[in-house]
Amino acid sequence: MEYEYVLSYLNGDNEWQQVKASLPLPEQVHFSHAKIRYADGTEEEINLPADDNESSVARLQHDLQRTLSMKNPHAYITLIGEAAKVDRDTFVDDDMSYFEGHEMKTATATPHFTITTNKTVNLTIEPLTQVKKGEPVIIKGQIKLNDGLDFDNDGMRIEYRVNGEAGEDYQLSMDDPVGYVEFEVDAEELQIGENQITLRAHSKDNAYSEPVTVTVTVIGGELQLKKVSTESVFAPIKLTGTAQVSRPEGLEVVVNDDTGSKAAWRLEATATPLVTNQGRTLAGNLYYQDGAKLTMLGKDAVEIARQKTAPGIDYDVTAHWSSQQGLVLKTTPAAVPGSYQGTITWHLSTVPEA
């Protein structure tokens, strides 16, 4: 540690001569070196008293060798030392330093400070597994210090982050056992699926533990068709006596997996024949096209999509279709003009993990 006094000559008719310094040497600090540097660049060494640490009232007495004036206005007095090793936090009181010359006297107070022990904070957290959606996570653990002599819960707190987002610090209660940690992380701070909770203990003396990260999985959400068009039309077909192709307009199918499962989901479809109100069946069929492959939709389920999506993320199935992928209506040359209707049924399920 380092003390530095700045002694300055501001103005006046007379120079500040034969300045005597009287500086306190706290017994809790072992001083090893002292010097003075003047504004004109000159320096002088200060001899420390041999018994500076044997008395609580020890002082350093020194006569400045240089005169302070407008040409040499500043003297920087530096004392370098090391705080004593203590087994508990130790308060060092402020004390007065005096500077006296023929023309002027002045004094200043050295600030008080606390020498803290070399604390090591250790935080352990009980393992976590999973909670249901909407439930908080209960964090339980224990804090220990290497200097248990003066450890209590005063000023001790837990800082934590959930998936990188900082939560509100938890302050240990003075009514609880020393170092005991138990608090809730609100359900609103958690997402479906895996959550990384990183915690760190922080003492009032600014000692920190190493971060501790635990993983908790939130389960109980739904795998659902978030949006499904109740009606959709295919682009009108002009019959010319040859096979024709049409694609749906305005069809939307959106899947949302909130289960928290790591498994993929599968969307399948079945379809009824396309018929008129009079009961005439269309000479043609619905197909699912995946590249060059066409699979007819009928009573047997046809896989439309298979994906693994993050919890809470909407997957728009139809938005991923292209000119080579999606539902297709193909008619034969025997098709008769008319308005045909049918029903597509969507089937959503979780793919069993291998």
C-alpha positions in Angstrom: 0.0 0.0 0.0 1.1 3.6 -0.5 0.6 6.9 1.3 1.2 10.1 -0.7 1.1 13.6 0.7 1.2 16.6 -1.6 2.5 19.7 0.1 2.0 22.8 -2.1 3.1 26.4 -1.9 0.3 28.5 -3.5 1.4 32.1 -3.1 2.9 34.6 -0.8 5.8 37.0 -0.2 8.0 34.6 1.6 9.2 31.1 0.7 8.3 28.2 2.9 11.5 27.2 4.5 12.8 24.6 6.9 9.5 22.6 6.8 9.3 19.8 9.4 7.0 16.9 8.7 5.4 14.7 11.4 3.6 11.8 9.9 1.8 8.9 11.7 3.0 5.3 11.2 0.1 3.0 12.0 1.3 -0.2 13.8 -0.8 -2.3 11.4 1.3 -1.2 8.4 5.0 -2.3 7.9 6.6 0.6 6.0 9.7 -0.3 3.9 10.5 2.9 1.9 9.9 6.6 2.0 11.0 9.5 -0.3 10.2 13.0 -1.3 10.0 14.2 -4.9 9.9 18.0 -5.6 8.4 19.9 -8.5 11.8 20.8 -9.8 12.6 17.1 -10.2 15.0 16.6 -7.3 14.4 13.7 -4.8 15.5 12.8 -1.3 15.3 9.6 0.6 13.7 9.5 4.1 15.1 7.3 6.8 12.4 5.3 8.5 12.6 4.8 12.3 13.9 1.3 13.1 11.1 0.7 15.6 8.3 2.1 13.5 6.1 -0.9 14.2 6.7 -1.3 17.9 4.5 1.6 19.1 0.9 2.4 18.2 1.9 6.1 18.4 5.0 5.9 16.2 5.6 8.9 14.0 7.9 9.8 11.2 9.8 13.1 11.8 11.6 14.6 8.9 13.0 18.0 7.8 12.5 18.8 4.2 15.8 19.7 2.5 14.3 21.9 -0.1 12.4 25.2 0.2 8.9 25.5 -1.4 8.3 28.6 -3.5 6.6 29.7 -6.7 9.6 28.2 -8.6 9.4 24.9 -6.7 5.8 24.8 -5.4 5.2 21.1 -4.7 6.7 18.3 -2.5 5.3 14.8 -3.0 6.0 12.7 0.1 5.5 9.0 -0.5 5.5 6.2 2.1 5.4 2.6 0.8 4.4 -0.3 3.0 2.5 -3.5 3.4 -0.5 -4.1 5.6 0.0 -6.6 8.4 -1.5 -10.0 8.0 -4.6 -10.2 10.2 -6.9 -13.1 11.2 -9.9 -10.9 11.2 -10.9 -7.6 9.6 -9.0 -4.8 11.3 -10.0 -1.1 11.4 -7.1 1.4 11.2 -8.2 4.8 12.5 -7.4 8.1 10.9 -4.6 10.3 12.3 -3.2 13.7 11.9 -0.1 14.7 9.9 1.6 18.0 10.6 3.8 20.3 8.5 5.5 23.2 10.2 7.9 25.9 8.8 9.0 29.3 9.8 6.3 31.0 7.7 3.4 28.5 7.9 1.9 25.6 9.8 -0.7 23.1 8.4 -2.2 19.7 9.2 -4.2 17.1 7.4 -5.9 13.8 8.4 -4.8 10.5 6.9 -8.0 8.5 6.0 -9.1 5.5 8.0 -9.3 2.1 6.3 -9.9 -1.5 7.1 -7.4 -4.3 6.6 -9.5 -7.4 5.5 -8.5 -11.0 5.7 -7.7 -13.0 2.6 -11.2 -14.5 2.5 -12.0 -17.4 0.2 -15.8 -17.8 -0.4 -16.9 -21.3 -1.2 -20.4 -21.8 -2.6 -22.1 -25.2 -3.1 -25.5 -25.7 -4.6 -27.7 -28.8 -4.3 -28.3 -30.6 -7.7 -31.4 -29.6 -9.6 -33.3 -31.8 -12.2 -36.5 -30.5 -13.5 -39.7 -28.5 -12.7 -43.1 -28.3 -14.3 -44.0 -25.3 -16.5 -45.2 -22.4 -14.3 -43.4 -23.6 -11.2 -40.4 -21.7 -9.6 -37.0 -23.3 -9.1 -35.9 -23.6 -5.4 -32.2 -23.0 -5.0 -30.6 -24.5 -1.9 -27.0 -24.4 -1.0 -24.3 -23.5 1.5 -21.6 -20.7 1.8 -18.4 -21.2 3.7 -15.5 -18.9 4.4 -11.9 -19.8 5.2 -12.0 -17.3 8.2 -15.1 -18.6 10.0 -14.1 -16.6 13.1 -16.1 -13.5 12.0 -18.4 -14.9 9.4 -22.1 -14.2 9.6 -24.9 -13.5 7.1 -24.6 -9.8 7.3 -24.0 -8.4 3.8 -23.7 -11.8 2.2 -25.6 -12.2 -1.0 -26.1 -14.5 -4.0 -25.8 -13.0 -7.5 -27.3 -15.2 -10.3 -28.0 -15.3 -14.0 -30.6 -17.4 -15.8 -29.5 -18.1 -19.4 -27.3 -15.1 -19.3 -29.9 -12.7 -17.9 -29.2 -11.2 -14.4 -31.8 -11.8 -11.7 -32.3 -9.8 -8.5 -29.6 -10.5 -5.9 -30.7 -12.8 -3.0 -29.7 -11.4 0.4 -29.0 -14.0 3.2 -31.1 -13.5 6.3 -29.6 -12.9 9.7 -32.4 -15.1 11.1 -31.2 -18.2 9.1 -28.2 -20.5 9.9 -24.9 -19.0 8.9 -24.2 -19.5 5.2 -27.5 -21.2 4.5 -28.9 -20.4 1.0 -32.5 -21.0 0.0 -34.5 -18.8 -2.4 -36.7 -19.0 -5.5 -36.1 -18.3 -9.1 -39.5 -17.2 -10.5 -41.1 -19.3 -13.3 -41.2 -16.1 -15.5 -37.4 -16.1 -15.6 -37.3 -19.7 -17.0 -37.9 -21.0 -20.5 -39.3 -24.3 -21.6 -36.5 -26.9 -21.8 -33.0 -26.6 -20.4 -32.0 -23.5 -18.3 -28.5 -22.6 -17.2 -28.5 -20.9 -13.8 -25.1 -19.5 -12.8 -24.6 -18.4 -9.2 -21.9 -16.6 -7.2 -21.6 -15.7 -3.6 -20.5 -12.1 -2.7 -19.5 -11.0 0.8 -19.8 -7.5 2.2 -16.0 -7.3 2.0 -16.2 -7.8 -1.8 -14.9 -11.4 -1.7 -16.5 -13.6 -4.4 -16.9 -17.3 -4.8 -16.2 -19.1 -8.1 -19.3 -19.3 -10.3 -21.4 -22.4 -9.8 -23.6 -23.4 -12.8 -26.6 -25.8 -12.5 -29.0 -27.0 -15.1 -32.7 -27.3 -14.7 -35.2 -28.5 -17.3 -38.7 -27.0 -17.4 -41.2 -29.6 -18.7 -45.0 -29.8 -19.1 -45.6 -27.7 -22.1 -47.6 -28.8 -25.2 -46.8 -29.9 -28.7 -49.5 -28.2 -30.7 -50.6 -27.0 -34.0 -50.5 -23.4 -33.2 -52.1 -22.2 -36.4 -54.1 -24.3 -39.0 -56.1 -22.8 -41.8 -59.7 -24.0 -41.5 -60.3 -23.3 -45.2 -58.0 -23.1 -48.2 -58.5 -23.1 -51.9 -56.4 -24.4 -54.7 -55.7 -22.2 -57.7 -58.5 -22.7 -60.3 -57.7 -25.2 -63.0 -58.7 -24.7 -66.6 -59.6 -28.1 -68.1 -58.0 -28.7 -71.5 -58.2 -32.4 -71.8 -54.7 -32.9 -70.4 -53.4 -33.4 -66.8 -53.3 -30.2 -64.8 -51.5 -29.2 -61.5 -52.7 -26.7 -58.9 -51.3 -25.6 -55.5 -53.1 -24.3 -52.4 -53.5 -20.6 -51.8 -53.5 -19.1 -48.3 -52.8 -22.4 -46.5 -51.0 -22.0 -43.2 -49.8 -24.7 -40.8 -47.6 -23.7 -37.8 -46.2 -26.1 -35.2 -45.1 -25.1 -31.7 -43.3 -27.5 -29.4 -43.4 -26.3 -25.7 -42.7 -29.7 -24.2 -39.1 -29.1 -23.4 -38.3 -32.5 -24.8 -35.2 -33.0 -26.9 -37.1 -35.3 -29.2 -38.2 -34.3 -32.7 -41.8 -34.0 -33.8 -43.6 -35.4 -36.9 -46.5 -33.8 -38.9 -48.6 -36.2 -41.0 -51.7 -35.7 -43.1 -54.6 -37.8 -44.4 -57.2 -36.6 -46.9 -60.7 -37.5 -48.1 -61.6 -37.6 -51.8 -62.5 -34.4 -53.5 -66.2 -34.3 -54.4 -68.9 -31.9 -55.5 -72.1 -31.1 -53.6 -73.8 -33.5 -56.0 -71.4 -36.3 -55.0 -69.2 -36.4 -58.1 -65.6 -37.4 -57.4 -62.8 -35.5 -59.0 -60.7 -37.3 -61.5 -57.5 -36.5 -59.7 -55.9 -36.6 -56.3 -54.0 -34.6 -53.6 -50.3 -35.4 -53.3 -47.5 -34.3 -51.1 -44.4 -33.4 -53.2 -40.9 -33.7 -51.8 -38.6 -32.9 -54.6 -39.3 -35.4 -57.4 -41.2 -37.7 -55.2 -45.0 -37.5 -55.1 -47.0 -39.3 -52.4 -50.8 -39.5 -52.7 -52.8 -38.3 -49.7 -55.6 -40.6 -48.7 -56.7 -42.6 -45.6 -53.0 -43.6 -44.9 -51.0 -40.9 -43.1 -48.3 -39.3 -45.2 -45.3 -37.6 -43.4 -45.3 -33.8 -44.2 -42.6 -32.6 -41.9 -40.2 -33.8 -39.3 -38.3 -31.3 -37.2 -36.6 -30.7 -33.8 -37.3 -27.2 -32.7 -36.4 -25.1 -29.7 -39.0 -24.6 -27.0 -41.5 -21.9 -27.7 -40.3 -21.4 -31.3 -43.0 -21.4 -34.0 -42.2 -23.5 -37.0 -44.2 -22.5 -40.1 -44.5 -25.6 -42.1 -46.0 -24.1 -45.2 -43.5 -21.2 -45.2 -40.8 -23.8 -45.9 -42.5 -25.1 -49.0 -41.3 -24.3 -52.5 -42.1 -25.1 -56.1 -40.7 -28.6 -55.5 -42.2 -29.2 -52.1 -45.7 -29.0 -50.6 -49.3 -30.0 -51.3 -50.2 -30.5 -55.0 -53.5 -31.2 -56.7 -53.2 -33.2 -59.9 -56.1 -33.9 -62.2 -56.4 -36.4 -65.1 -57.6 -35.6 -68.6 -61.0 -37.1 -67.5 -61.6 -34.3 -65.0 -65.1 -32.6 -65.2 -65.6 -29.0 -64.4 -67.1 -28.2 -61.0 -66.5 -27.1 -57.5 -64.9 -29.9 -55.4 -64.3 -30.1 -51.7 -62.4 -32.4 -49.4 -60.9 -32.5 -45.9 -57.3 -32.7 -44.9 -56.6 -33.9 -41.4 -53.3 -33.1 -39.7 -51.7 -35.5 -37.3 -48.9 -34.1 -34.9 -46.9 -36.4 -32.7 -43.5 -36.7 -31.0 -40.9 -38.9 -32.6 -39.7 -41.6 -30.1 -36.1 -41.1 -29.3 -33.8 -43.9 -30.6 
